[in-house]
Amino acid sequence: MLKGRSKGFEGLNVEIIEKNLCSYCGACVSFCEHLELGPDAPVLKEECSLDKEGVLKCSENGTCYDVCPMTETDIEGLEKMFLDSKGISDEHFGIYKKLIAGKTAIEGQDGGMVTSMLVAGVEKELFDCVIVAERVDGYNAVPKITADVEEIKKTKGTKYVQCPMVSKIGEAVKRGKRKIAVVGTPCEIRAVRKIQSVLLKEVPQIEITTIGLFCFESFYHDKFVSKTRELLGIDLSSASKIQIAKGEYEVTVNGNRYKTKITHLEEMVRASCR
Ligand SMILES: Cc1cc2nc3c(=O)[nH]c(=O)nc-3n(C[C@H](O)[C@H](O)[C@H](O)COP(=O)(O)OP(=O)(O)OC[C@H]3O[C@@H](n4cnc5c(N)ncnc54)[C@H](O)[C@@H]3O)c2cc1C
């Protein structure tokens, strides 16, 4: 029962989850002990007690509802809060200071900039932990909190599936981490900012650095595996790299590259990305 709440998990369920709009970022479970992540969306594991508990006190509408990137968001307010007002405002890029292209010694997905920035940030003690996507069975990914440079390097490369990166912020804060870097897709970065705007009131010494990735869409892992087998005759667990660029889907296995058109992957796209 969500007495006294106008939204709460019920609101999230009706407005977002049942409409297939959940991006599976994990923001809602990050600070709520009543929720857990199911295989494709959050689920209520026990009745919501309305307790104000944990690092982040539950809000009037329910923190799960407030921090969801798909519920109403005051984008302008978030921009004012987190982006330098002196930046350049661009219709497509949003607000930025400077655009540069780079390539690093770490052979990542597209030049290794993300991994290199994370490693440098940990080495220079700008971050006391980072949240990255670790590859697991097939070509799936799970979020991981680490401050170990070798572990960070191992998480380089894009896993084109939805990985609930934001679910780990609460755990990092509970573990006493205060300078946290998070890598994520745009939905995830939006959720991080929504969390951060609330969190700063409760734990002001928190510094969260976001590293956003360009993203058009992500895929359902199981469909990704079966469709790849059907289209390319490949078991994704044996792939060393997947690249989606310039309209093509390319999988590398033992140094050999297998390609098909990205349009063939349409049915694997997460409903929320549409
Ligand atoms: C689902 C998805 C779709 C994307 N679509 C596009 C696109 O359409 N166009 C485009 O230009 N770029 C896209 N990207 C970004 C691109 O694939 C590269 O991640 C980016 O260019 C950074 O390259 P890099 O070599 O610096 O990264 P690396 O140094 O290789 O590091 C990659 C980082 O991404 C993190 N990561 C990997 N998978 C995920 C995941 N599923 N969720 C969150 N973090 C993850 C890893 O933890 C690592 O920190 C997409 C990324 C994802 C995850």
The ligand as a Gaussian input file, in Angstrom:
#p B3LYP/6-31G(d) Opt

LIG

0 1
 C       24.190000       0.509000     -25.558000
 C       25.205000       1.417000     -26.226000
 C       24.909000       1.996000     -27.456000
 C       25.823000       2.871000     -28.067000
 N       25.498000       3.455000     -29.260000
 C       26.351000       4.344000     -29.824000
 C       26.020000       5.007000     -31.049000
 O       24.932000       4.790000     -31.598000
 N       26.899000       5.889000     -31.577000
 C       28.110000       6.158000     -30.975000
 O       28.895000       6.960000     -31.481000
 N       28.459000       5.529000     -29.820000
 C       27.609000       4.642000     -29.240000
 N       27.946000       4.035000     -28.060000
 C       29.229000       4.395000     -27.424000
 C       30.414000       3.668000     -28.036000
 O       30.093000       2.304000     -28.266000
 C       31.621000       3.721000     -27.102000
 O       31.253000       3.271000     -25.814000
 C       32.175000       5.107000     -26.932000
 O       32.501000       5.618000     -28.197000
 C       33.364000       5.121000     -26.012000
 O       34.431000       4.476000     -26.618000
 P       35.811000       4.282000     -25.841000
 O       36.759000       3.537000     -26.715000
 O       36.241000       5.586000     -25.276000
 O       35.323000       3.342000     -24.648000
 P       36.133000       2.246000     -23.794000
 O       37.402000       2.855000     -23.297000
 O       36.191000       0.980000     -24.552000
 O       35.181000       2.082000     -22.543000
 C       33.859000       1.693000     -22.714000
 C       33.150000       2.036000     -21.413000
 O       31.749000       1.798000     -21.602000
 C       31.244000       1.077000     -20.506000
 N       30.145000       0.268000     -21.007000
 C       30.203000      -0.788000     -21.846000
 N       28.980000      -1.254000     -22.090000
 C       28.126000      -0.484000     -21.384000
 C       26.719000      -0.489000     -21.200000
 N       25.928000      -1.376000     -21.815000
 N       26.168000       0.443000     -20.404000
 C       26.945000       1.345000     -19.753000
 N       28.292000       1.396000     -19.888000
 C       28.866000       0.494000     -20.694000
 C       32.415000       0.245000     -19.984000
 O       32.263000      -0.014000     -18.623000
 C       33.608000       1.177000     -20.252000
 O       33.811000       1.985000     -19.133000
 C       27.067000       3.161000     -27.442000
 C       27.362000       2.554000     -26.195000
 C       26.440000       1.717000     -25.582000
 C       26.758000       1.108000     -24.230000

